């Protein structure tokens, strides 16, 4: 056999990594809509997770997170751990330590850190939260925002544990929950919590209808990851078919 000569060519596009729950059916599709494939290299790893999201199943992810992070290519510009409640219960600092060590990434983020950052960027000090989960999973998210100085006077939850059902909660039901929060309580914004909720297509219509920012776990995480590798960003929740994240 004769070895044929070749040259190496560096890929200069931003390189993003995403650690997705085994049972999540939504965020990977959202990210592939938000990030133009000719502008960003998106790499996905999955992490084992129970069919039901409870504090106990979330705790097991702390042990398997380094393995999942280690399956990503090394030296990525930014890695996102795609679980809002998981970050809340494990702790953002610990998540970042585990992922950074295993993935050798320059930057690590998560939906909770991203949502807090976007609330600060938008000047939101009083929000409502819509969550799909039971109280033991949803309540710590509210507490995490309040611990960072963001008041959460009202929340709504669908009380669901089974992840396969979370992915199938109708966007119309999520929108109705947001409308009820806005109708019943004076708010500056609304956060739709959970990477498995199908929220991407309702963010802009809801923001326009309610006259206030409506954010989601997936949109916030995409925004934060993009900002960490100097991508041009939409100014806020927008139609993903018309305003994708592209290189500056």
N, C-alpha and C positions, 0 to 999 in steps of 0.2 A: 504494500500500500504506500502511495506517495502522499505526503502531507501537502496540501495546497495552501499557499500563503494567504494571509488575510490581514486586514487592518481593523483596529478598534475605533469606534466612534462614540463619544460621550453623548449621553442624553441630557440635555440642559433643561428639560421641562420640570416643573415642580413635582415632587414625588410624595404622594399622600398614602398613608396606611389607615385602615379602618378595622377595628376589632368588633365584630358583630355577634350578638347572641345567636346561638344555634337555632333558636325558635323565632328569631326576628325575620319577618317577611317583607319589611317595608323600607328600612333605611338604605339598603344597598340600591334599590331601585330609585329612590329619591336622589341619592348622590350621583348616580349615573345620568340623571336628568339635569342636575344642577351644575356639574363640572363637565365642560366640553372635553371630549376624549382627545382632541388634537391639541389641547392646551395643558392637560394635567395627566399624570400617570397615577391611577388609582389602584391600590392593592388591598385586597380583602383577606382577613383571617376570621375564622369562626371560633367562638368559645363555647364549651359545653354549658348548657343551662337547662334547668328543669322545665317540664311542660307547664308548670305553674310557677308564677313568680311570687315568692314569699321571702321573708328575711332569711330563712334557712337555706333556700336554694341560692340566694344572692351571696351568702357567706361562702359557699363552696367555690364561687368564681374567683375569690381572692387567691385560692390555691392554684387554680388552673390558668389564671391570667398571664403569668410569665411564659407558659408554654405556648399559648396562642400568640402572644406578642413576638415570641422567638421564631415563629413560622413566617413572619413578614420579612421581606428583604431588609437588609441592614442599611443604616444610614439614611433613612427616609427623612424628608424635611419636617414632617409633622405626622403624628399618629393620634387618632381619636379612638377612645374607648367608648363604644356606642351604647351606653346604658345609663340613663338618668338616675334611676333608683339604685342601681348597683353602685354608682359613684357615691351617692348620698350615704349609703349604709357602710360601704367599705371605707370611704373617706377619700376625697380628691387627692390629697397629698400622697396617700399610700398607693392609690391607683397610678399616679404619675411615677412614683419610685419603681414600682414593679414593671411598668411598661418600658420606662427609660432604660433600665438595666438590661432587660431581655431583648428589646428591639434596637438598642443603640441609636435611638432617634434623637434628633436635635431638639424636638419640642413634642410635648404630649398635652392633650386636652381631653375634654369630655363634655357631655351636654349640660351638666350643672354649672361647671366653670364657664362654659360658653354663654349660657343664658344669663348668668350674673354679669358677665362682661358686657353683653349686649344691653341689658337693662341699664347699666351705668352709662354706656355710650349714648343711649336714648334719653337719659335723665329720668328713668322710671323709678319712683320711690314707693308706689302703691299698686300692686297687681293682684289679679285673681288667677287661680290655677285650676285647670281641668286635667284630671288624671283618670286612667282607666282602672286603677288598682284598689285593693282593699286598704283599710285605714292603716294597718301596720307597715305598709309600703308607701302609701301616699303621704301620711302625716310627717315623716322625717324630711320630705322635700320641702314642704311648707316651712318647717323649722329651719332648714338650711338657708332659705331666702331671708327669713326674719333675722337670723344670726348675722347676716351680712348687711343689715340695716334696710332691707326692703320689706315694707309692710305687706302682709297677705291677709286682708280682712275677710276674704271669702274664697272657698274652694268647692269644687264639685267633683265627684268621682262616680264611675260606673260600677264600682264594686266587683270588678272582674279579676279572676286569678289565672284563668287559662289563656296562655299566650296566643294560641290559635284563634281564639275568639276575639282577643284584643285587636289582632290584625284585620278583623272583619267588622269591627264597629264602624257603622256607616259614617262617612264624613258629615252627612246631614245631622246626625245625632251629636257629633262633636261640636258642630256649629251651633246647634240649639243650646247646648250646655254653655258655650261662650256667651250667647245672647242673654241667657238667664243671669249669668254673673254680671254682665254689663248693665242689665235692666234693674237688678236688685241692689247693686252696690256701686258707689262712686269709685271708679278705678282709673288708673293712668295707662294700664296695659293688661293684656291677658297672655298667660303662658300655657300652651298645650303640651303637657309633659308626657313623654314616652316616645321612644324611637320607633315603636311598632304601630303607632297610630297613623292612619292615613290622613295627614293634615295639609300636605303641600299645596293642593289645589284650592283650599278654602282660605288660605292666609290673606291674600290680597282682597278678595271680596268681603271677608269679614272686617278687615281693617278699614275698608272704605265704608262699609255699612255702619259700623259701630263708632267710627271716628277716633279710633285709638289703635296703637300698635298691637297686633296679634302675632305672637312669636310661637315657635315650636321647638322641640328638642332637636329635630333634624336640621331645621333651618338655622338655628343658633350654632349648632356644631359645625355645619358647613361654613357659615360666616366666620367663625373663630379660626378654623383650620385655614381657610383662605387668607385671612389677615396675617397669619403667622408665616406665610411664605410669599407675601407681597403680591397677591393676586388682586386684580381690580374687582371691587365688590359692588353689588347692587346696594342702594342706600337703605333698603329695608325689605320687608317681605314683598315679594314681587312675583309676577307670573313666571314660573320656571322655564316655560317654553320661549320666553322673549328676553329674559335677562339671566343668562348663565354666568358662572364664574369663569373668567378668562384671564390670561396672563396680561400684566400691564406692559 
